[in-house]
Amino acid sequence: MTFDPSAVRAQFPIFAGANGTALHYLDNAATSQMPRAVLDAIVAFETTSRANVLRGVHRLAEAATEAYDQARRRVARYANVPAEEIVFTSGTTGSLNLVARAFGDTLSAGDEVVVSGIEHHSNLVPWQMLRDRRGVVLKILPVTDDGRLDVSALDRTLTPRCRLVAVTHASNVSGAVTDVAPIAAAAREVGAKVLLDGAQRAPHGPIDIPALGVDFYAFSGHKMFGPTGIGVLWARRAILEAMPPFLGGGEMIRTVTLEKATWADVPHKFEAGTPPIAQAIGLGAAAEWLMRLDWPSVTAHEMRLTQRVLDGLSGVSGCRVIGPSGLQGRVPVVSFTLEGAHPHDICQILDSHGVALRGGHHCAQPFMDRLGVTGTTRASLALYNSEDDVDALVHGLTRAAAQLQ
Amino acid sequence: MSDELYQRAILDRAKSPAHAGRLEAPDATATVDNPLCGDRVTIDLKLDGDRVADVGHHVRGCALCQASASVLAEAAIGQNAADIKAARDQLKSMLGGSDAPGRPWQELGIFTPVRRYKSRHECVLLPFDALSQALGSPKSS
Protein backbone atom coordinates (compact mmCIF):
# COMPACT_ATOMS: atom_id res chain seq x y z
CA MET A 1 0.00 0.00 0.00
CA THR A 2 1.06 3.54 -0.55
CA PHE A 3 -0.41 6.86 0.39
CA ASP A 4 -0.99 9.54 -2.24
CA PRO A 5 -2.06 12.74 -0.47
CA SER A 6 -3.47 14.37 -3.61
CA ALA A 7 -5.52 11.28 -4.48
CA VAL A 8 -6.90 11.25 -0.95
CA ARG A 9 -7.65 14.98 -1.11
CA ALA A 10 -9.58 14.39 -4.35
CA GLN A 11 -11.98 12.21 -2.36
CA PHE A 12 -13.15 15.23 -0.36
CA PRO A 13 -15.82 17.15 -2.29
CA ILE A 14 -15.33 20.31 -0.23
CA PHE A 15 -11.99 20.93 -1.88
CA ALA A 16 -13.45 20.49 -5.35
CA GLY A 17 -16.27 22.85 -4.42
CA ALA A 18 -13.91 25.70 -3.62
CA ASN A 19 -14.45 26.98 -7.21
CA GLY A 20 -10.99 28.28 -7.79
CA THR A 21 -10.90 30.03 -4.43
CA ALA A 22 -8.03 28.67 -2.43
CA LEU A 23 -9.09 26.55 0.53
CA HIS A 24 -6.20 25.81 2.83
CA TYR A 25 -8.13 24.08 5.58
CA LEU A 26 -5.97 24.01 8.70
CA ASP A 27 -8.72 23.88 11.32
CA ASN A 28 -8.98 20.11 11.46
CA ALA A 29 -8.66 19.94 15.24
CA ALA A 30 -12.00 21.75 15.40
CA THR A 31 -13.77 19.77 12.67
CA SER A 32 -12.41 17.76 9.78
CA GLN A 33 -13.96 17.35 6.34
CA MET A 34 -15.81 14.26 5.11
CA PRO A 35 -14.70 12.04 2.22
CA ARG A 36 -17.10 10.88 -0.48
CA ALA A 37 -17.22 7.39 1.09
CA VAL A 38 -18.75 8.84 4.27
CA LEU A 39 -21.19 11.12 2.45
CA ASP A 40 -22.26 8.21 0.21
CA ALA A 41 -22.86 5.96 3.21
CA ILE A 42 -25.10 8.59 4.80
CA VAL A 43 -27.06 9.22 1.62
CA ALA A 44 -27.37 5.48 0.92
CA PHE A 45 -28.83 4.89 4.37
CA GLU A 46 -31.23 7.83 4.21
CA THR A 47 -32.44 6.92 0.74
CA THR A 48 -32.64 3.13 0.97
CA SER A 49 -32.82 2.03 4.63
CA ARG A 50 -34.11 4.92 6.73
CA ALA A 51 -36.07 3.57 9.69
CA ASN A 52 -35.73 3.36 13.44
CA VAL A 53 -33.37 0.76 14.84
CA LEU A 54 -33.58 -2.23 17.18
CA ARG A 55 -37.38 -2.48 17.42
CA GLY A 56 -39.07 -2.76 14.04
CA VAL A 57 -39.53 -6.01 12.15
CA HIS A 58 -40.23 -4.58 8.72
CA ARG A 59 -37.67 -4.65 5.94
CA LEU A 60 -36.38 -1.11 6.39
CA ALA A 61 -36.10 -1.50 10.15
CA GLU A 62 -34.06 -4.68 9.66
CA ALA A 63 -31.77 -2.92 7.18
CA ALA A 64 -31.38 0.11 9.45
CA THR A 65 -30.56 -2.05 12.46
CA GLU A 66 -28.01 -4.04 10.48
CA ALA A 67 -26.38 -0.84 9.21
CA TYR A 68 -26.27 0.58 12.74
CA ASP A 69 -24.74 -2.63 14.13
CA GLN A 70 -22.24 -2.72 11.28
CA ALA A 71 -21.20 0.86 12.13
CA ARG A 72 -20.54 -0.23 15.70
CA ARG A 73 -18.45 -3.16 14.50
CA ARG A 74 -16.44 -0.90 12.20
CA VAL A 75 -15.73 1.62 14.94
CA ALA A 76 -14.81 -1.24 17.27
CA ARG A 77 -12.27 -2.53 14.75
CA TYR A 78 -10.74 0.96 14.51
CA ALA A 79 -10.32 0.97 18.29
CA ASN A 80 -9.38 -2.75 18.53
CA VAL A 81 -12.11 -3.51 21.08
CA PRO A 82 -15.25 -5.69 21.13
CA ALA A 83 -18.27 -4.09 19.47
CA GLU A 84 -20.50 -4.47 22.54
CA GLU A 85 -18.10 -2.20 24.45
CA ILE A 86 -18.69 0.70 22.03
CA VAL A 87 -21.35 3.12 23.28
CA PHE A 88 -22.52 5.66 20.72
CA THR A 89 -22.89 9.14 22.20
CA SER A 90 -23.35 12.64 20.81
CA GLY A 91 -19.60 13.27 20.83
CA THR A 92 -16.63 13.41 23.16
CA THR A 93 -18.41 15.91 25.39
CA GLY A 94 -21.39 13.56 25.60
CA SER A 95 -19.09 10.63 26.41
CA LEU A 96 -17.27 12.51 29.17
CA ASN A 97 -20.51 13.71 30.73
CA LEU A 98 -21.84 10.16 30.61
CA VAL A 99 -18.85 8.94 32.64
CA ALA A 100 -19.03 11.92 35.01
CA ARG A 101 -22.65 10.99 35.70
CA ALA A 102 -22.82 7.21 35.49
CA PHE A 103 -19.42 6.46 37.01
CA GLY A 104 -19.12 9.73 38.92
CA ASP A 105 -22.32 9.20 40.83
CA THR A 106 -20.92 5.95 42.23
CA LEU A 107 -18.19 7.99 44.00
CA SER A 108 -18.39 9.24 47.57
CA ALA A 109 -17.46 12.49 49.25
CA GLY A 110 -13.70 12.59 49.71
CA ASP A 111 -12.96 10.34 46.73
CA GLU A 112 -10.51 11.95 44.35
CA VAL A 113 -10.66 12.59 40.62
CA VAL A 114 -7.46 13.75 38.90
CA VAL A 115 -7.52 15.81 35.71
CA SER A 116 -4.74 17.94 34.25
CA GLY A 117 -4.04 21.59 33.56
CA ILE A 118 -4.05 20.95 29.82
CA GLU A 119 -7.62 19.68 29.45
CA HIS A 120 -10.29 20.89 27.08
CA HIS A 121 -13.16 22.36 29.09
CA SER A 122 -15.18 19.24 28.23
CA ASN A 123 -12.82 17.15 30.37
CA LEU A 124 -12.75 19.67 33.22
CA VAL A 125 -16.19 21.19 33.68
CA PRO A 126 -18.10 17.86 34.06
CA TRP A 127 -15.67 16.95 36.87
CA GLN A 128 -16.11 20.33 38.53
CA MET A 129 -19.86 19.70 38.38
CA LEU A 130 -19.34 16.22 39.87
CA ARG A 131 -17.23 17.74 42.66
CA ASP A 132 -20.02 20.18 43.49
CA ARG A 133 -22.65 17.41 43.29
CA ARG A 134 -20.90 14.62 45.20
CA GLY A 135 -18.21 16.31 47.26
CA VAL A 136 -15.39 14.51 45.49
CA VAL A 137 -12.00 16.19 45.51
CA LEU A 138 -10.75 17.41 42.14
CA LYS A 139 -6.96 17.38 41.79
CA ILE A 140 -4.91 18.77 38.93
CA LEU A 141 -1.89 17.18 37.33
CA PRO A 142 0.46 20.05 36.37
CA VAL A 143 1.72 20.93 32.89
CA THR A 144 5.33 21.30 31.72
CA ASP A 145 6.61 24.41 29.97
CA ASP A 146 6.40 22.69 26.59
CA GLY A 147 2.73 21.91 27.08
CA ARG A 148 2.82 18.29 28.21
CA LEU A 149 1.34 16.56 31.24
CA ASP A 150 3.95 16.53 33.97
CA VAL A 151 4.06 12.81 34.69
CA SER A 152 6.80 13.38 37.28
CA ALA A 153 4.03 14.79 39.51
CA LEU A 154 2.00 11.56 39.44
CA ASP A 155 3.40 10.19 42.70
CA ARG A 156 2.47 13.23 44.73
CA THR A 157 -0.90 13.75 43.00
CA LEU A 158 -2.34 10.24 43.14
CA THR A 159 -3.35 8.93 46.57
CA PRO A 160 -5.25 5.80 47.66
CA ARG A 161 -8.43 7.95 47.58
CA CYS A 162 -8.01 8.49 43.83
CA ARG A 163 -10.79 6.78 41.89
CA LEU A 164 -10.24 8.18 38.40
CA VAL A 165 -7.54 9.89 36.36
CA ALA A 166 -9.18 11.65 33.40
CA VAL A 167 -6.73 13.21 30.96
CA THR A 168 -6.35 14.02 27.32
CA HIS A 169 -4.65 11.56 24.98
CA ALA A 170 -3.50 14.46 22.76
CA SER A 171 -3.78 18.18 23.47
CA ASN A 172 -6.07 20.21 21.23
CA VAL A 173 -3.78 23.20 21.88
CA SER A 174 -0.16 22.01 21.90
CA GLY A 175 -0.59 18.77 19.97
CA ALA A 176 1.35 16.95 22.71
CA VAL A 177 0.53 13.25 22.95
CA THR A 178 0.26 12.08 26.52
CA ASP A 179 2.70 9.49 27.81
CA VAL A 180 -0.05 7.12 28.94
CA ALA A 181 2.00 4.23 30.33
CA PRO A 182 3.22 5.91 33.55
CA ILE A 183 -0.27 7.32 34.17
CA ALA A 184 -1.89 3.92 33.75
CA ALA A 185 0.76 2.33 36.00
CA ALA A 186 0.40 4.96 38.74
CA ALA A 187 -3.38 4.70 38.62
CA ARG A 188 -3.26 0.90 38.84
CA GLU A 189 -1.05 1.18 41.88
CA VAL A 190 -3.68 3.13 43.82
CA GLY A 191 -6.64 1.25 42.34
CA ALA A 192 -7.88 4.17 40.22
CA LYS A 193 -9.37 3.97 36.76
CA VAL A 194 -8.02 5.93 33.79
CA LEU A 195 -10.05 7.81 31.19
CA LEU A 196 -8.52 9.19 28.02
CA ASP A 197 -10.05 11.99 25.97
CA GLY A 198 -9.04 10.79 22.51
CA ALA A 199 -10.80 13.45 20.44
CA GLN A 200 -7.52 14.73 18.97
CA ARG A 201 -5.87 11.34 18.68
CA ALA A 202 -8.65 9.54 16.82
CA PRO A 203 -8.14 11.24 13.40
CA HIS A 204 -4.51 10.14 13.24
CA GLY A 205 -4.83 6.41 12.79
CA PRO A 206 -6.37 3.28 14.32
CA ILE A 207 -6.18 3.22 18.10
CA ASP A 208 -5.07 0.14 19.99
CA ILE A 209 -7.07 0.89 23.13
CA PRO A 210 -6.26 -2.39 24.96
CA ALA A 211 -2.54 -1.65 24.58
CA LEU A 212 -3.01 1.65 26.41
CA GLY A 213 -4.10 -0.05 29.63
CA VAL A 214 -6.90 2.41 30.32
CA ASP A 215 -10.51 1.95 31.41
CA PHE A 216 -12.44 4.59 29.46
CA TYR A 217 -11.79 6.14 26.06
CA ALA A 218 -13.82 8.90 24.40
CA PHE A 219 -13.72 10.35 20.89
CA SER A 220 -15.81 12.24 18.33
CA GLY A 221 -16.95 11.47 14.81
CA HIS A 222 -16.59 14.92 13.30
CA LYS A 223 -12.88 15.20 14.08
CA MET A 224 -12.12 11.88 12.32
CA PHE A 225 -13.77 12.65 8.96
CA GLY A 226 -17.24 11.60 10.11
CA PRO A 227 -20.44 13.52 10.84
CA THR A 228 -21.16 15.84 13.75
CA GLY A 229 -23.53 14.68 16.50
CA ILE A 230 -21.94 11.25 16.94
CA GLY A 231 -19.18 10.11 19.26
CA VAL A 232 -17.98 7.10 21.16
CA LEU A 233 -17.44 6.02 24.70
CA TRP A 234 -15.50 2.81 25.18
CA ALA A 235 -15.20 1.02 28.50
CA ARG A 236 -14.62 -2.62 29.35
CA ARG A 237 -17.79 -4.65 29.53
CA ALA A 238 -17.54 -5.23 33.29
CA ILE A 239 -17.27 -1.48 33.90
CA LEU A 240 -20.20 -0.69 31.62
CA GLU A 241 -22.26 -3.38 33.33
CA ALA A 242 -21.43 -2.03 36.79
CA MET A 243 -22.35 1.56 35.91
CA PRO A 244 -25.94 2.73 36.28
CA PRO A 245 -27.51 4.21 33.14
CA PHE A 246 -27.18 7.94 32.53
CA LEU A 247 -30.25 8.80 30.45
CA GLY A 248 -33.50 6.91 30.79
CA GLY A 249 -36.00 6.27 28.02
CA GLY A 250 -36.64 4.02 25.07
CA GLU A 251 -34.06 1.61 23.64
CA MET A 252 -32.22 1.31 26.99
CA ILE A 253 -34.74 -0.84 28.91
CA ARG A 254 -35.52 -4.53 29.19
CA THR A 255 -38.88 -4.30 30.95
CA VAL A 256 -40.85 -1.37 32.29
CA THR A 257 -43.80 -1.31 34.67
CA LEU A 258 -45.43 1.74 36.14
CA GLU A 259 -43.26 1.20 39.21
CA LYS A 260 -39.85 0.35 37.82
CA ALA A 261 -37.67 -0.58 34.89
CA THR A 262 -34.82 -2.99 34.22
CA TRP A 263 -32.01 -2.21 31.85
CA ALA A 264 -31.06 -3.50 28.47
CA ASP A 265 -27.65 -5.11 28.01
CA VAL A 266 -24.63 -2.97 27.29
CA PRO A 267 -24.08 -0.95 25.20
CA HIS A 268 -27.80 -0.27 24.67
CA LYS A 269 -28.24 0.57 28.37
CA PHE A 270 -26.41 3.80 27.62
CA GLU A 271 -28.17 4.66 24.36
CA ALA A 272 -31.55 5.93 25.48
CA GLY A 273 -33.84 7.21 22.77
CA THR A 274 -33.52 6.97 19.01
CA PRO A 275 -29.79 7.28 18.32
CA PRO A 276 -28.27 9.48 15.59
CA ILE A 277 -28.46 6.58 13.14
CA ALA A 278 -27.19 8.19 9.93
CA GLN A 279 -24.39 9.83 11.90
CA ALA A 280 -23.36 6.49 13.40
CA ILE A 281 -23.35 4.94 9.94
CA GLY A 282 -21.26 7.87 8.69
CA LEU A 283 -18.79 7.36 11.52
CA GLY A 284 -18.63 3.65 10.76
CA ALA A 285 -17.86 4.49 7.14
CA ALA A 286 -15.15 6.93 8.26
CA ALA A 287 -13.56 4.27 10.47
CA GLU A 288 -13.67 1.78 7.60
CA TRP A 289 -12.20 4.34 5.19
CA LEU A 290 -9.40 5.15 7.64
CA MET A 291 -8.62 1.47 8.21
CA ARG A 292 -7.83 1.06 4.51
CA LEU A 293 -5.05 3.65 4.55
CA ASP A 294 -1.37 2.87 4.84
CA TRP A 295 -0.84 4.46 8.23
CA PRO A 296 2.95 4.49 8.44
CA SER A 297 2.89 6.54 5.19
CA VAL A 298 0.07 8.79 6.41
CA THR A 299 1.87 9.50 9.68
CA ALA A 300 5.09 10.24 7.82
CA HIS A 301 3.17 12.68 5.60
CA GLU A 302 1.53 14.39 8.60
CA MET A 303 4.85 14.71 10.40
CA ARG A 304 6.65 16.02 7.31
CA LEU A 305 4.04 18.76 7.06
CA THR A 306 4.26 19.47 10.78
CA GLN A 307 8.01 19.95 10.44
CA ARG A 308 7.34 22.30 7.52
CA VAL A 309 4.97 24.31 9.72
CA LEU A 310 7.51 24.48 12.55
CA ASP A 311 10.29 25.50 10.15
CA GLY A 312 8.07 28.11 8.50
CA LEU A 313 6.95 29.62 11.79
CA SER A 314 10.55 29.93 12.97
CA GLY A 315 11.12 32.34 10.05
CA VAL A 316 8.20 34.65 10.91
CA SER A 317 9.27 37.58 13.06
CA GLY A 318 7.87 37.54 16.60
CA CYS A 319 6.37 34.06 16.23
CA ARG A 320 6.62 31.69 19.18
CA VAL A 321 5.48 28.05 19.10
CA ILE A 322 3.46 26.94 22.12
CA GLY A 323 4.03 23.30 22.96
CA PRO A 324 6.54 20.71 21.82
CA SER A 325 9.17 22.14 19.49
CA GLY A 326 9.82 18.85 17.69
CA LEU A 327 7.96 15.90 16.21
CA GLN A 328 8.31 13.47 19.10
CA GLY A 329 5.08 12.55 20.85
CA ARG A 330 2.78 14.89 19.00
CA VAL A 331 -0.13 15.03 16.60
CA PRO A 332 -0.02 17.57 13.73
CA VAL A 333 -1.49 20.41 15.78
CA VAL A 334 0.65 23.53 16.24
CA SER A 335 -0.24 26.54 18.39
CA PHE A 336 1.69 29.77 18.26
CA THR A 337 1.62 33.41 19.24
CA LEU A 338 2.69 36.36 17.12
CA GLU A 339 4.08 39.29 19.05
CA GLY A 340 1.85 42.35 18.94
CA ALA A 341 -0.95 40.54 17.11
CA HIS A 342 -4.17 39.11 18.46
CA PRO A 343 -5.12 35.58 17.33
CA HIS A 344 -8.46 36.72 15.91
CA ASP A 345 -6.85 39.42 13.80
CA ILE A 346 -4.33 36.87 12.54
CA CYS A 347 -7.10 34.39 11.67
CA GLN A 348 -9.11 37.08 9.88
CA ILE A 349 -6.17 38.14 7.74
CA LEU A 350 -5.21 34.52 7.03
CA ASP A 351 -8.80 33.88 5.94
CA SER A 352 -8.30 36.48 3.24
CA HIS A 353 -5.43 34.30 2.02
CA GLY A 354 -7.74 31.29 1.96
CA VAL A 355 -6.22 29.78 5.10
CA ALA A 356 -8.66 28.53 7.75
CA LEU A 357 -7.15 28.66 11.25
CA ARG A 358 -8.52 28.85 14.76
CA GLY A 359 -7.60 31.53 17.25
CA GLY A 360 -8.50 32.07 20.89
CA HIS A 361 -8.43 29.97 24.03
CA HIS A 362 -9.47 26.71 22.29
CA CYS A 363 -11.80 25.82 25.17
CA ALA A 364 -8.72 25.42 27.37
CA GLN A 365 -8.61 28.60 29.44
CA PRO A 366 -6.65 27.09 32.38
CA PHE A 367 -3.97 25.94 29.91
CA MET A 368 -3.81 29.49 28.49
CA ASP A 369 -3.36 30.84 32.03
CA ARG A 370 -0.59 28.31 32.64
CA LEU A 371 1.18 29.39 29.44
CA GLY A 372 0.73 33.05 30.35
CA VAL A 373 -1.13 33.88 27.14
CA THR A 374 -4.72 35.00 26.55
CA GLY A 375 -4.99 32.88 23.44
CA THR A 376 -3.06 31.27 20.64
CA THR A 377 -3.43 30.81 16.92
CA ARG A 378 -3.63 27.17 15.92
CA ALA A 379 -2.86 25.36 12.68
CA SER A 380 -4.11 21.78 12.79
CA LEU A 381 -3.38 19.42 9.92
CA ALA A 382 -5.09 16.37 8.52
CA LEU A 383 -4.02 13.71 6.06
CA TYR A 384 -5.43 15.67 3.08
CA ASN A 385 -3.28 18.74 3.69
CA SER A 386 -0.37 19.52 1.43
CA GLU A 387 2.87 21.50 1.24
CA ASP A 388 0.82 24.18 -0.53
CA ASP A 389 -1.41 24.58 2.52
CA VAL A 390 1.59 25.03 4.79
CA ASP A 391 3.25 27.49 2.45
CA ALA A 392 0.04 29.54 2.24
CA LEU A 393 -0.02 29.62 6.04
CA VAL A 394 3.55 30.85 6.32
CA HIS A 395 3.12 33.40 3.53
CA GLY A 396 -0.11 34.74 5.07
CA LEU A 397 1.45 34.94 8.51
CA THR A 398 4.36 36.93 7.18
CA ARG A 399 1.85 39.36 5.65
CA ALA A 400 -0.21 39.49 8.85
CA ALA A 401 2.86 40.18 10.94
CA ALA A 402 3.82 43.07 8.66
CA GLN A 403 0.31 44.50 8.92
CA LEU A 404 -0.35 44.04 12.62
CA GLN A 405 3.02 44.46 14.27
CA MET B 1 -11.00 40.39 0.88
CA SER B 2 -10.59 40.83 4.54
CA ASP B 3 -7.35 42.78 4.27
CA GLU B 4 -9.67 45.73 3.74
CA LEU B 5 -10.97 45.13 7.25
CA TYR B 6 -7.58 46.13 8.60
CA GLN B 7 -7.42 49.60 7.09
CA ARG B 8 -4.91 52.15 8.24
CA ALA B 9 -7.48 54.01 10.35
CA ILE B 10 -8.29 50.97 12.47
CA LEU B 11 -4.70 49.77 12.76
CA ASP B 12 -3.42 53.25 13.72
CA ARG B 13 -6.06 53.50 16.40
CA ALA B 14 -5.23 50.02 17.68
CA LYS B 15 -1.48 50.58 17.75
CA SER B 16 -1.56 53.90 19.59
CA PRO B 17 -4.87 53.97 21.41
CA ALA B 18 -6.00 57.22 23.02
CA HIS B 19 -6.58 57.14 26.78
CA ALA B 20 -4.94 53.71 27.12
CA GLY B 21 -4.14 52.72 30.69
CA ARG B 22 -5.96 52.65 33.97
CA LEU B 23 -7.00 55.85 35.81
CA GLU B 24 -5.89 56.53 39.33
CA ALA B 25 -8.82 56.67 41.73
CA PRO B 26 -11.60 56.36 39.13
CA ASP B 27 -15.18 57.26 40.05
CA ALA B 28 -16.48 54.21 38.23
CA THR B 29 -14.98 51.02 36.80
CA ALA B 30 -16.32 48.06 34.88
CA THR B 31 -14.81 44.99 33.26
CA VAL B 32 -16.65 42.96 30.66
CA ASP B 33 -15.67 39.75 28.90
CA ASN B 34 -16.55 38.32 25.55
CA PRO B 35 -17.13 34.67 26.47
CA LEU B 36 -16.66 33.55 22.87
CA CYS B 37 -13.08 34.70 22.49
CA GLY B 38 -11.95 35.51 26.02
CA ASP B 39 -11.41 39.19 25.23
CA ARG B 40 -11.67 41.50 28.20
CA VAL B 41 -12.16 45.27 28.43
CA THR B 42 -11.78 47.34 31.59
CA ILE B 43 -13.00 50.94 31.56
CA ASP B 44 -12.25 53.50 34.28
CA LEU B 45 -14.18 56.77 34.45
CA LYS B 46 -13.87 60.14 36.10
CA LEU B 47 -17.29 61.73 36.34
CA ASP B 48 -18.51 65.30 36.40
CA GLY B 49 -22.05 64.93 37.66
CA ASP B 50 -23.63 62.39 35.34
CA ARG B 51 -21.17 63.14 32.55
CA VAL B 52 -17.89 61.48 31.63
CA ALA B 53 -14.93 63.69 32.51
CA ASP B 54 -12.09 61.30 31.76
CA VAL B 55 -11.65 57.75 30.51
CA GLY B 56 -8.96 55.12 30.97
CA HIS B 57 -9.07 51.67 29.44
CA HIS B 58 -7.25 48.37 29.42
CA VAL B 59 -8.07 46.06 26.54
CA ARG B 60 -7.00 42.45 26.29
CA GLY B 61 -8.34 41.87 22.85
CA CYS B 62 -8.01 42.16 19.11
CA ALA B 63 -7.21 45.21 16.97
CA LEU B 64 -10.91 45.95 16.44
CA CYS B 65 -11.56 46.00 20.17
CA GLN B 66 -8.49 48.15 20.83
CA ALA B 67 -9.46 50.63 18.12
CA SER B 68 -13.04 50.80 19.34
CA ALA B 69 -11.94 51.54 22.90
CA SER B 70 -9.68 54.28 21.59
CA VAL B 71 -12.40 56.01 19.56
CA LEU B 72 -14.89 55.60 22.39
CA ALA B 73 -12.55 57.03 25.02
CA GLU B 74 -12.14 60.27 23.07
CA ALA B 75 -15.74 60.71 22.00
CA ALA B 76 -17.28 59.80 25.37
CA ILE B 77 -15.89 62.79 27.22
CA GLY B 78 -18.74 65.17 28.06
CA GLN B 79 -21.38 62.50 27.36
CA ASN B 80 -23.84 60.92 29.79
CA ALA B 81 -25.26 57.38 30.01
CA ALA B 82 -28.10 58.11 27.59
CA ASP B 83 -25.64 59.51 25.03
CA ILE B 84 -23.43 56.42 25.29
CA LYS B 85 -26.41 54.12 24.93
CA ALA B 86 -27.59 56.06 21.88
CA ALA B 87 -24.08 55.85 20.37
CA ARG B 88 -23.91 52.10 20.97
CA ASP B 89 -27.29 51.65 19.31
CA GLN B 90 -26.11 53.74 16.33
CA LEU B 91 -22.89 51.72 16.13
CA LYS B 92 -24.87 48.48 16.19
CA SER B 93 -27.20 49.79 13.45
CA MET B 94 -24.20 50.87 11.41
CA LEU B 95 -22.74 47.36 11.66
CA GLY B 96 -26.12 46.14 10.48
CA GLY B 97 -25.91 48.36 7.39
CA SER B 98 -27.09 51.84 8.43
CA ASP B 99 -25.08 55.03 7.95
CA ALA B 100 -22.27 55.98 10.29
CA PRO B 101 -23.33 58.23 13.20
CA GLY B 102 -22.79 61.99 13.22
CA ARG B 103 -20.76 64.14 15.60
CA PRO B 104 -19.15 63.43 18.04
CA TRP B 105 -19.26 59.75 17.01
CA GLN B 106 -18.44 60.17 13.33
CA GLU B 107 -15.10 58.37 13.67
CA LEU B 108 -17.00 55.15 14.35
CA GLY B 109 -17.34 55.15 10.56
CA ILE B 110 -13.89 53.51 10.41
CA PHE B 111 -15.65 50.31 11.50
CA THR B 112 -17.97 50.09 8.50
CA PRO B 113 -15.78 47.36 6.92
CA VAL B 114 -16.63 45.17 9.94
CA ARG B 115 -20.24 44.94 8.68
CA ARG B 116 -19.52 41.82 6.60
CA TYR B 117 -17.90 39.98 9.50
CA LYS B 118 -20.72 39.27 11.91
CA SER B 119 -18.52 37.23 14.23
CA ARG B 120 -16.46 40.37 14.82
CA HIS B 121 -19.28 42.83 15.66
CA GLU B 122 -18.97 41.99 19.36
CA CYS B 123 -15.29 43.01 19.25
CA VAL B 124 -16.29 46.57 18.34
CA LEU B 125 -19.24 46.75 20.74
CA LEU B 126 -17.46 45.36 23.81
CA PRO B 127 -15.84 48.67 24.96
CA PHE B 128 -19.25 50.38 24.73
CA ASP B 129 -20.74 47.69 26.95
CA ALA B 130 -17.95 48.20 29.47
CA LEU B 131 -18.40 51.96 29.52
CA SER B 132 -22.18 51.67 29.83
CA GLN B 133 -21.76 49.22 32.67
CA ALA B 134 -19.37 51.62 34.39
CA LEU B 135 -21.98 54.34 34.13
CA GLY B 136 -24.46 51.98 35.70
CA SER B 137 -26.71 51.98 32.72
CA PRO B 138 -28.17 48.69 31.58
CA LYS B 139 -26.66 47.28 28.41
CA SER B 140 -28.96 47.87 25.46
CA SER B 141 -29.97 45.05 23.19
Chai-1 contact restraints between the chains, C-beta under 6 A:
chainA,res_idxA,chainB,res_idxB,connection_type,confidence,min_distance_angstrom,max_distance_angstrom,comment,restraint_id
A,H342,B,C62,contact,1.0,0.0,6.0,A-B,restraint_1
A,H344,B,C37,contact,1.0,0.0,6.0,A-B,restraint_2
A,H344,B,C62,contact,1.0,0.0,6.0,A-B,restraint_3
A,D345,B,C62,contact,1.0,0.0,6.0,A-B,restraint_4
A,D345,B,A63,contact,1.0,0.0,6.0,A-B,restraint_5
A,Q348,B,S2,contact,1.0,0.0,6.0,A-B,restraint_6
A,D351,B,S2,contact,1.0,0.0,6.0,A-B,restraint_7
A,S352,B,M1,contact,1.0,0.0,6.0,A-B,restraint_8
A,S352,B,S2,contact,1.0,0.0,6.0,A-B,restraint_9
A,S352,B,D3,contact,1.0,0.0,6.0,A-B,restraint_10
A,G360,B,C37,contact,1.0,0.0,6.0,A-B,restraint_11
A,H361,B,G38,contact,1.0,0.0,6.0,A-B,restraint_12
A,T374,B,G38,contact,1.0,0.0,6.0,A-B,restraint_13
A,T374,B,R60,contact,1.0,0.0,6.0,A-B,restraint_14
A,G375,B,G38,contact,1.0,0.0,6.0,A-B,restraint_15
A,Q403,B,Y6,contact,1.0,0.0,6.0,A-B,restraint_16
